[in-house]
Amino acid sequence: MPQGDRPDGAVLTVSEVAVRFGGVAALSDVSLSVQPGTVTGLIGPNGAGKTTLFNVISGLQTPGRGRVFLYDTDVTAMKPHRRARLGLARTFQRLELFGSLTAAENVQVGLESGVQWWRPRHLARRIPGRRRSADSPPDRSGPARVDAATCNRLLEEVGLVGVGARHSSSMSTGLARMVELARALAIGPTLLLLDEPGSGLDDAESTVLGDLLSKLAAAGMAVLLVEHDMELVMRICDRIYVLDFGDIIASGTPDEIRTNPMVQAAYLGEAVPDSAASPPAAVQVPVAGTGTATTTATATTTTDTGTDDGAAR
């Protein structure tokens, strides 16, 4: 996807991205785009390169080739914090909450991440001995106090009512993931990257998550979702990309992906034809409506390294 071929109005454009780790190709000429107001799914078997691609998009991994755009801005060489200020927020496969902080305080971290600390009005508060004149009105614009009501409102948006004072270390995985989502929403993102947000959620929590992501998209946000819960993906995604051994092997609507023979063979549970050159190794993958099913994959290996948990995905 050369620069001139970027989709009009796309929030995110990934163009011909390639990443190698030594002699292993983790990604090979991957291109995709995400439109505002949509939920886009990124699926694939373990080791497909999904975490590596998320790391490239968020700035944690520099690609060996290719470019990444947020709207018309080339962010390929941009640091993660600068991408965040352009409206990119991300969650991780492994929970990345501050265990010593409450749920509300974790959300407050997200709110304060957008504060421009170098501005004179913020620096003035930290100059020893500097005092505000008795006649000056109180300054309520700075980061010294973040409105607790805003933190609680964000928690309520993700279905967590009355948990602001609870420490995240005492929460179940499902609750903690929703706190992490609330913290990501605190920066007011235009693009939200979610790495397996349904992991650890029960059926009811997964339904609430899906409804929330659909609501966010309906309000104009762009969501890119990595998820192994096929029922969730097929229900809420407008478009799905399938990544296998570092290559995009298919893209389309949920119905198109569901009936694609290559996807069925690589991921959704169809057996590889008997004419395959060599017996493939069986792997366990989730299948829509059936939990876990045995499918097959060729013996080719690749590595999907990331900052999440060090495990290939």
Protein Blocks (a to p, Z undefined) as FASTA:
>chain_A
ZZklpcehiabdcehiacdehjacfbghiacdddehiacddeddehilmmmmmmmmnopa
ccfbdcddehjbcfklpcfklmmmnopacddfbdcbdfkbcfklmmmmmmmmmpcfkbmk
lmmmmmghiacdfkbccdfkbmkbccfklmmmmmmmnopghilmpcfklpcfklmmmmmm
mmmmmnopabdcdehklgopafklmmmmmmmmmmmmmnopacddddfblklmmmmpmbdc
ddeehiafbgcdfklmmmmmklmmmmnopacdfkbmbdcdddddddehklpacddddfbd
cddddfknopaZZ
